[in-house]
Amino acid sequence: MQCWGLNTYLYGPKDDLKHRLLWREVYSPEEEGQLRTLIVEAESRGLRFVYALSPGQDIVFSSSCDLTLLKRKLTQVSDLGCQAFAILFDDIDHSMCQADSEAFASFAHAQVTVTNEIYRFLGEPPVFLFCPTEYCSSLCSPSVSKSSYLQTIGEDLLPDITVIWTGSKVISRRLSVESVAEVESVLQRPPLIWDNLHANDYDSRRLFLGPFKDREPQLRHHLRGLLLNPNCEFEANYIPLHTLGSWHRAGNEEGKGEEHSERRWVEKAAMQYVHWYYRRERQEEQQIWENRRSDEPNQPPVSKYGVKSQGRGFCSGKGLLSESQVRLLVGLHYLPHEHGASAQKLLQDLTWLKANCHVVGVNSKKVPSQKTDEWRGRASKFLSLCEDIAQLHCSVVGGANRAVLYDLYPYVWDLRNMALLAKAFICWLGCGKTSGADVLGVESEPWVFKGGVSGEVQMLLPIGSSSELFTHPPPLFPTSRLYNIRPYHSKDKVGRSRRNESSAAHPEVIGDRCLGPCLALCPEYSFILEDELGVCGCVLGILDVRSFAKRCQASWIPAMRDKYPPKINKDLIQLMEEDQGEYPDSLLYHFPSQLRLDALPELVDISVSRILLTSLLTALKANGSQGVFCEVQPTDRQRLEFLTKLGFLEILRGEARSREGVVLGRLL
């Protein structure tokens, strides 16, 4: 902040319980020491430290006891060296208790009376902020100019107390001189803007790495100040704060002939972020080397390019973030009202490919070849962008900069998963197996669904409204392994490595029994999970179980009789007939489709198994399925738990039928 010309830091985190929930309680000696250190550090950097208190949830304005406790709390902070304060009455109920209703003419009068008294008690400090309950145009009743609440604030609040304002909305897309003129007139003073442009505490899937923009530089001459409410994650705020400093300097340099472009600000900030990131990478890697050398002097250093764990959890880091990857990262997590270029491209291409999938569908033979070529060309570019997102995930995980990893990983991981799923869906569409029954997905207003780019990609998919498939925490142990999910190809050797003593002479028996029917009769509903070592999982689906069973009896089982000798045939055919199961019509009416999932237990990131399964559900839904079921052994608790978390419910148990398996199902 000091380097970028910013001068004020307001302290008001809700995870300091004594800021809001427990505002009456004073800080302990240890907490005092921490707060004093922060105040001293801010002052030494030339930054004004503002301590904010938020008593509005339960304060009794007419209570002399509450007023005494409020004064005691602020006196304690003042004694630590703080000389600037803020009283916040945002996001609270307008109603008053009976005692306050009898003591004050209105809610606004109650707030003004207490605020004025506290201001005088503190000796009328040069900076004293007040946040009203109606703090933006959309919260004013009936409007800014006619709000009796704001009129009371303007008339009765002491003139040197500054009023906080967020603009037309809680999160305002634009701020202009004209937009603050009306509230300035009502408040009888220039407001201070509390800008929530980069605040992300309302959506756990969104991050805002984009620039401070769409705020007129001339605006600063009509304000008492501007505070930027940042992302919760410290590492996400480099570009927002850097460009806030650029905006501030642009206002100072008006009329000097220099061109001030928001685009130039973000270009410069992105370049400096890369250099800053590199410096911290080198520092952290050096620290790792020094720690390792002191602990194990005979061992080589641990490189950022390879932190080894067990089995398939090997983290083959891909190196430092490049400048192009930083731009990709920022573009994918841009601003609340606006996507960056990479996110726009991702969403536009996915929307177009989905809307035009008929040109490569089952009835595409009459479609002109140029339209098919256009679709495949755009699909290729879309898949390439998805791969760049996967590579970005690897670079973040594989780097030595742990601070960036800890702060950004949940968002990069979430978007990596959505890219894996979207890529698998487009690859499946490109195989020409869609009937177009339900490809379009959910049509809703964009603000109905949370999640930023990840959420919008989700809602473009046929299965997008099933939130339980997507709302899961990231793994405790990040892995930089590259994964890919794609439709099954006839050249894949899925299942052939499954050998045992009894099938040594015919190694394909188990594969022919477990996987063969699905791969032969409905391969379009088979998806493969692979990593850098090869195939590590697959999921098989059946769109219509009734039809599939008839086709098995008519073609697959006879083919197996011809393929294997009688000794093997007897047991194999019996097992295959048992595998088809006996499912009542009532089950198949609601759940006509079936799935079979197989993934290696060494997978560190279980989310890729979820995405693998979701890829199949997406394909089934796209071709008209309304429900799917899966049979699991009652002793397989891990698989039962896995499916339950994805919205599967038990619909049939062994005692109700001749088999032991538990049948789980979910509607699509």
DOZATI-727258 format. One record per residue (C-alpha): residue number from 1; x, y, z. Coordinates in steps of 0.1 Angstrom, whole numbers. Example, Ala and Ser with C-alpha at 12.3 -4.5 7.8 and 13.67 -1.06 7.14 Angstrom:
// residues 2
 num     X     Y     Z
   1   123   -45    78
   2   137   -11    71
// end
This chain:
// residues 668
 num     X     Y     Z
   1     0     0     0
   2    28    24     8
   3    46    17   -25
   4    14    23   -45
   5     5    56   -28
   6   -25    43    -7
   7   -28    60    27
   8   -56    43    47
   9   -62     9    62
  10   -96     1    79
  11   -96   -27   103
  12  -130   -45   105
  13  -128   -82    99
  14  -158  -102   109
  15  -136  -131   121
  16  -125  -108   149
  17  -155  -117   170
  18  -149   -86   192
  19  -154   -64   161
  20  -191   -74   157
  21  -206  -103   175
  22  -188   -97   208
  23  -183   -60   204
  24  -189   -53   241
  25  -159   -74   252
  26  -124   -57   255
  27   -93   -73   240
  28   -71   -95   261
  29   -35   -85   267
  30   -23  -108   239
  31   -49   -94   215
  32   -39   -59   225
  33    -3   -66   216
  34   -13   -79   182
  35   -35   -49   175
  36    -8   -24   187
  37    18   -41   164
  38    -6   -36   134
  39   -13     1   144
  40    24     9   148
  41    33    -9   115
  42     6    11    96
  43    17    44   111
  44    54    37   103
  45    44    32    67
  46    26    65    66
  47    -8    48    66
  48   -38    59    86
  49   -52    30   107
  50   -90    32   111
  51  -105     9   138
  52  -141    -1   129
  53  -167   -14   154
  54  -200   -28   144
  55  -224   -29   174
  56  -257   -26   154
  57  -269   -62   157
  58  -279   -60   193
  59  -270   -26   208
  60  -297    -9   229
  61  -293    28   219
  62  -310    41   249
  63  -290    20   273
  64  -264    39   294
  65  -247     6   301
  66  -242    -2   263
  67  -230    33   257
  68  -205    29   286
  69  -193    -4   271
  70  -189    12   237
  71  -168    40   251
  72  -147    15   271
  73  -140    -5   240
  74  -129    24   218
  75  -109    39   247
  76   -89     7   249
  77   -81     9   211
  78   -73    46   214
  79   -48    38   241
  80   -31    15   217
  81   -23    44   195
  82   -53    45   171
  83   -65    79   161
  84   -92    72   136
  85  -125    53   141
  86  -156    40   123
  87  -190    30   136
  88  -208     6   113
  89  -246     1   113
  90  -247   -19    80
  91  -267   -51    74
  92  -289   -49   105
  93  -327   -49   112
  94  -344   -14   111
  95  -367   -23   140
  96  -360    -9   175
  97  -367   -25   209
  98  -394   -10   230
  99  -370    11   252
 100  -354    27   220
 101  -388    33   205
 102  -398    53   236
 103  -365    72   237
 104  -360    81   200
 105  -382    95   172
 106  -367    71   147
 107  -340    45   140
 108  -319    72   123
 109  -322    95   154
 110  -310    67   177
 111  -279    60   155
 112  -271    97   152
 113  -275   104   189
 114  -251    76   199
 115  -226    84   170
 116  -224   121   179
 117  -218   113   216
 118  -190    88   208
 119  -174   113   184
 120  -174   140   210
 121  -162   115   237
 122  -132   106   216
 123  -122   142   212
 124  -136   147   177
 125  -108   128   159
 126   -99   141   124
 127  -112   108   108
 128  -144    94   121
 129  -166    73    98
 130  -203    64   100
 131  -218    36    80
 132  -256    40    77
 133  -281    12    74
 134  -292    26    41
 135  -257    26    26
 136  -265    24   -12
 137  -293    36   -35
 138  -310     2   -38
 139  -314     0     0
 140  -330    35     4
 141  -367    37    10
 142  -384    48   -11
 143  -354    65   -29
 144  -322    84   -21
 145  -338   118   -23
 146  -370   108    -4
 147  -354    87    23
 148  -364   101    57
 149  -336    80    72
 150  -309    96    51
 151  -324   131    55
 152  -321   127    93
 153  -285   116    89
 154  -277   146    68
 155  -294   170    91
 156  -284   157   125
 157  -251   139   122
 158  -222   163   131
 159  -207   178    99
 160  -172   165   104
 161  -183   129   106
 162  -179   112    73
 163  -207    90    59
 164  -199    57    41
 165  -217    49     7
 166  -213    20   -17
 167  -230    35   -47
 168  -261    25   -66
 169  -258   -11   -54
 170  -240   -30   -26
 171  -216   -39   -54
 172  -217   -11   -79
 173  -207   -18  -115
 174  -198    19  -121
 175  -192    50  -101
 176  -194    85  -116
 177  -194   120  -104
 178  -231   122  -113
 179  -239    91   -94
 180  -227   106   -60
 181  -242   140   -65
 182  -277   131   -53
 183  -265   114   -21
 184  -240   142   -14
 185  -270   167   -15
 186  -291   146     9
 187  -262   139    33
 188  -251   175    32
 189  -214   164    28
 190  -193   144     3
 191  -196   107    10
 192  -167    82    14
 193  -170    53   -10
 194  -168    18     5
 195  -162    -1   -28
 196  -172   -37   -28
 197  -159   -43   -63
 198  -135   -70   -53
 199  -152   -83   -22
 200  -159  -121   -26
 201  -172  -131     8
 202  -207  -137    -5
 203  -197  -165   -29
 204  -172  -192   -20
 205  -166  -201   -57
 206  -157  -166   -69
 207  -124  -146   -68
 208  -118  -112   -83
 209   -83  -107   -97
 210   -93   -80  -122
 211   -84   -43  -121
 212  -100   -15  -102
 213  -121     0  -131
 214  -152    19  -142
 215  -146    45  -115
 216  -141    80  -130
 217  -107    95  -119
 218  -124   129  -114
 219  -147   112   -88
 220  -120   116   -61
 221  -125   154   -60
 222  -162   148   -50
 223  -154   123   -22
 224  -139   124    13
 225  -122    92     4
 226  -125    57   -11
 227  -119    24     6
 228  -116    -9   -14
 229  -131   -40     2
 230  -107   -67   -10
 231  -109  -104   -17
 232  -107  -125    15
 233   -76  -141     2
 234   -45  -119     6
 235   -27  -133   -25
 236   -56  -124   -47
 237   -53   -86   -41
 238   -21   -77   -59
 239   -37   -64   -91
 240   -68   -49   -74
 241   -46   -28   -51
 242   -20   -20   -77
 243   -47    -6  -100
 244   -64    13   -72
 245   -31    31   -67
 246   -30    38  -105
 247   -65    52  -103
 248   -56    75   -74
 249   -25    88   -92
 250   -46    93  -124
 251   -68   117  -105
 252   -38   136   -92
 253   -23   139  -127
 254   -54   152  -145
 255   -45   178  -171
 256    -9   169  -174
 257   -13   153  -208
 258    -6   117  -198
 259   -30    91  -211
 260   -45    71  -183
 261   -59    38  -195
 262   -74    11  -173
 263   -60   -14  -198
 264   -25     0  -193
 265   -30    -3  -156
 266   -38   -39  -157
 267   -10   -47  -182
 268    15   -31  -159
 269     0   -47  -128
 270     1   -82  -144
 271    38   -78  -154
 272    47   -66  -119
 273    27   -94  -104
 274    48  -120  -124
 275    80  -104  -112
 276    68  -103   -76
 277    56  -139   -79
 278    91  -150   -93
 279   109  -133   -64
 280    88  -150   -38
 281    92  -183   -56
 282   130  -180   -54
 283   128  -169   -17
 284   106  -198    -7
 285   126  -223   -27
 286   158  -210   -10
 287   141  -214    24
 288   131  -250    15
 289   167  -257     5
 290   182  -242    37
 291   157  -261    59
 292   164  -293    41
 293   202  -288    43
 294   200  -281    81
 295   177  -311    87
 296   193  -336    63
 297   228  -323    52
 298   235  -353    30
 299   202  -351    10
 300   197  -331   -22
 301   174  -301   -22
 302   136  -305   -27
 303   129  -288   -60
 304    97  -271   -68
 305    96  -293   -99
 306    90  -325   -80
 307    76  -330   -45
 308    70  -367   -43
 309    42  -384   -24
 310    29  -419   -27
 311    18  -437   -60
 312    -2  -416   -84
 313     1  -386   -61
 314    34  -376   -76
 315    35  -338   -80
 316    55  -332  -111
 317    54  -294  -109
 318    53  -276  -142
 319    74  -246  -132
 320    67  -210  -125
 321    36  -192  -136
 322    43  -175  -169
 323    30  -141  -178
 324     4  -157  -202
 325    -8  -179  -173
 326   -12  -149  -150
 327   -33  -133  -178
 328   -53  -165  -181
 329   -58  -166  -143
 330   -70  -130  -141
 331   -92  -134  -172
 332  -110  -164  -156
 333  -115  -147  -122
 334  -121  -111  -133
 335  -148   -89  -118
 336  -183   -95  -104
 337  -201   -79  -134
 338  -176   -87  -161
 339  -156  -117  -173
 340  -121  -113  -187
 341  -112  -123  -223
 342  -104  -159  -215
 343  -136  -165  -196
 344  -157  -148  -223
 345  -141  -170  -249
 346  -147  -202  -228
 347  -184  -194  -223
 348  -190  -182  -258
 349  -175  -212  -274
 350  -192  -236  -251
 351  -226  -219  -257
 352  -221  -220  -295
 353  -208  -256  -296
 354  -237  -268  -276
 355  -263  -248  -296
 356  -249  -262  -329
 357  -241  -297  -319
 358  -268  -310  -344
 359  -242  -306  -372
 360  -222  -334  -357
 361  -251  -354  -341
 362  -267  -387  -351
 363  -286  -370  -379
 364  -258  -349  -393
 365  -253  -368  -426
 366  -273  -341  -445
 367  -254  -312  -429
 368  -229  -294  -453
 369  -193  -304  -446
 370  -183  -267  -441
 371  -206  -264  -411
 372  -192  -296  -396
 373  -157  -284  -402
 374  -166  -251  -385
 375  -179  -269  -354
 376  -148  -291  -351
 377  -125  -261  -356
 378  -142  -242  -327
 379  -142  -274  -306
 380  -105  -278  -311
 381   -99  -242  -298
 382  -122  -248  -269
 383  -104  -280  -259
 384   -71  -262  -261
 385   -83  -236  -237
 386   -95  -263  -213
 387   -60  -279  -215
 388   -45  -245  -207
 389   -67  -243  -176
 390   -55  -278  -165
 391   -19  -267  -170
 392   -25  -235  -150
 393   -37  -257  -121
 394    -5  -278  -123
 395    17  -247  -123
 396     0  -233   -92
 397     2  -266   -74
 398    38  -274   -86
 399    53  -240   -77
 400    73  -234   -45
 401    50  -204   -36
 402    29  -220   -10
 403    11  -188     0
 404    -3  -185   -36
 405   -12  -221   -36
 406   -31  -220    -2
 407   -51  -189   -12
 408   -59  -196   -49
 409   -60  -234   -50
 410   -98  -238   -42
 411  -107  -216   -71
 412   -81  -229   -96
 413   -91  -265   -86
 414  -128  -258   -91
 415  -123  -243  -125
 416   -99  -272  -135
 417  -127  -296  -127
 418  -153  -277  -147
 419  -129  -275  -176
 420  -124  -313  -174
 421  -161  -318  -175
 422  -168  -293  -202
 423  -140  -308  -223
 424  -154  -343  -219
 425  -188  -331  -229
 426  -176  -314  -260
 427  -155  -345  -270
 428  -186  -366  -265
 429  -207  -343  -287
 430  -180  -345  -313
 431  -183  -383  -314
 432  -217  -378  -331
 433  -238  -398  -306
 434  -261  -371  -293
 435  -298  -371  -302
 436  -302  -335  -289
 437  -329  -345  -265
 438  -318  -324  -236
 439  -285  -308  -246
 440  -294  -272  -238
 441  -291  -273  -200
 442  -307  -249  -177
 443  -321  -216  -190
 444  -321  -190  -162
 445  -312  -154  -154
 446  -274  -152  -149
 447  -276  -138  -113
 448  -297  -167  -101
 449  -267  -191   -99
 450  -235  -184   -80
 451  -200  -196   -89
 452  -186  -171  -114
 453  -172  -187  -146
 454  -173  -222  -129
 455  -210  -217  -121
 456  -218  -205  -156
 457  -200  -234  -173
 458  -220  -257  -149
 459  -253  -242  -159
 460  -245  -246  -196
 461  -243  -284  -191
 462  -274  -306  -192
 463  -268  -317  -156
 464  -259  -282  -144
 465  -289  -277  -120
 466  -277  -307   -98
 467  -257  -286   -74
 468  -247  -317   -52
 469  -225  -328   -81
 470  -204  -297   -79
 471  -203  -284   -44
 472  -175  -302   -27
 473  -144  -290    -9
 474  -110  -294   -26
 475   -87  -323   -15
 476   -65  -318    16
 477   -34  -328    -5
 478   -32  -309   -38
 479   -17  -328   -67
 480    -3  -313   -99
 481    -9  -344  -119
 482   -26  -338  -153
 483   -59  -356  -157
 484   -80  -360  -188
 485  -115  -374  -192
 486  -127  -384  -227
 487  -151  -408  -244
 488  -140  -444  -249
 489  -121  -452  -281
 490  -122  -487  -297
 491   -84  -489  -294
 492   -85  -485  -256
 493   -73  -516  -237
 494   -96  -511  -207
 495   -98  -541  -184
 496   -72  -563  -201
 497   -47  -559  -173
 498   -71  -576  -149
 499   -56  -610  -146
 500   -58  -638  -121
 501   -48  -675  -119
 502   -80  -689  -132
 503   -80  -668  -163
 504   -43  -669  -172
 505   -50  -688  -204
 506   -78  -664  -214
 507   -68  -630  -200
 508   -97  -612  -216
 509  -124  -632  -197
 510  -129  -606  -169
 511  -129  -577  -193
 512  -154  -594  -215
 513  -176  -601  -185
 514  -174  -568  -167
 515  -168  -543  -194
 516  -174  -560  -227
 517  -212  -557  -230
 518  -212  -520  -224
 519  -182  -513  -246
 520  -196  -534  -275
 521  -233  -524  -274
 522  -233  -488  -261
 523  -197  -475  -262
 524  -210  -439  -265
 525  -218  -440  -228
 526  -183  -450  -217
 527  -158  -425  -204
 528  -121  -429  -197
 529  -100  -412  -169
 530   -63  -410  -177
 531   -33  -393  -161
 532     3  -390  -172
 533     8  -427  -165
 534   -21  -439  -186
 535   -57  -450  -179
 536   -66  -449  -142
 537  -103  -451  -143
 538  -135  -456  -164
 539  -172  -453  -161
 540  -197  -472  -182
 541  -233  -463  -188
 542  -264  -479  -202
 543  -291  -455  -215
 544  -320  -480  -216
 545  -315  -511  -194
 546  -345  -530  -208
 547  -332  -526  -244
 548  -297  -533  -234
 549  -306  -566  -217
 550  -324  -578  -249
 551  -294  -569  -271
 552  -271  -588  -247
 553  -292  -619  -250
 554  -294  -615  -288
 555  -258  -608  -297
 556  -232  -605  -269
 557  -239  -638  -250
 558  -239  -658  -282
 559  -207  -642  -292
 560  -191  -652  -259
 561  -203  -688  -264
 562  -185  -689  -297
 563  -153  -672  -284
 564  -145  -694  -253
 565  -143  -732  -248
 566  -172  -749  -230
 567  -153  -752  -197
 568  -151  -714  -194
 569  -184  -708  -211
 570  -206  -724  -185
 571  -194  -702  -157
 572  -190  -671  -178
 573  -224  -671  -193
 574  -240  -677  -159
 575  -221  -648  -144
 576  -230  -625  -173
 577  -267  -633  -170
 578  -265  -626  -133
 579  -248  -593  -140
 580  -278  -582  -160
 581  -298  -583  -127
 582  -335  -585  -121
 583  -348  -550  -118
 584  -386  -543  -113
 585  -405  -523  -138
 586  -412  -497  -111
 587  -375  -490  -107
 588  -368  -489  -144
 589  -397  -465  -150
 590  -380  -438  -129
 591  -344  -449  -134
 592  -341  -463  -169
 593  -303  -459  -171
 594  -275  -477  -153
 595  -238  -469  -145
 596  -207  -488  -135
 597  -177  -469  -121
 598  -142  -481  -117
 599  -112  -460  -106
 600   -78  -469   -91
 601   -77  -464   -53
 602   -43  -446   -56
 603   -61  -414   -68
 604   -52  -385   -45
 605   -78  -362   -58
 606  -112  -379   -55
 607  -128  -350   -73
 608  -116  -364  -107
 609  -137  -395  -100
 610  -167  -373   -94
 611  -161  -354  -126
 612  -157  -388  -144
 613  -191  -399  -131
 614  -207  -365  -139
 615  -194  -367  -175
 616  -215  -399  -179
 617  -245  -384  -162
 618  -242  -354  -186
 619  -243  -376  -216
 620  -272  -397  -203
 621  -292  -365  -195
 622  -283  -350  -229
 623  -299  -380  -247
 624  -331  -379  -226
 625  -325  -401  -195
 626  -345  -390  -165
 627  -328  -412  -139
 628  -299  -435  -133
 629  -291  -463  -108
 630  -260  -482   -97
 631  -257  -515   -79
 632  -231  -516   -50
 633  -222  -544   -26
 634  -234  -535     9
 635  -198  -541    23
 636  -184  -515    -1
 637  -188  -486    22
 638  -164  -463     4
 639  -184  -465   -28
 640  -217  -462   -10
 641  -204  -430     7
 642  -190  -417   -26
 643  -224  -421   -44
 644  -244  -408   -15
 645  -225  -375   -15
 646  -234  -372   -52
 647  -271  -374   -46
 648  -277  -411   -50
 649  -303  -426   -26
 650  -310  -462   -17
 651  -340  -475   -37
 652  -336  -513   -35
 653  -318  -536   -11
 654  -309  -573   -13
 655  -336  -588     8
 656  -362  -575   -17
 657  -346  -595   -45
 658  -325  -625   -53
 659  -291  -605   -52
 660  -272  -591   -23
 661  -264  -557   -39
 662  -278  -524   -28
 663  -293  -503   -56
 664  -288  -466   -54
 665  -305  -442   -78
 666  -308  -405   -86
 667  -330  -385  -109
 668  -314  -364  -136
// end
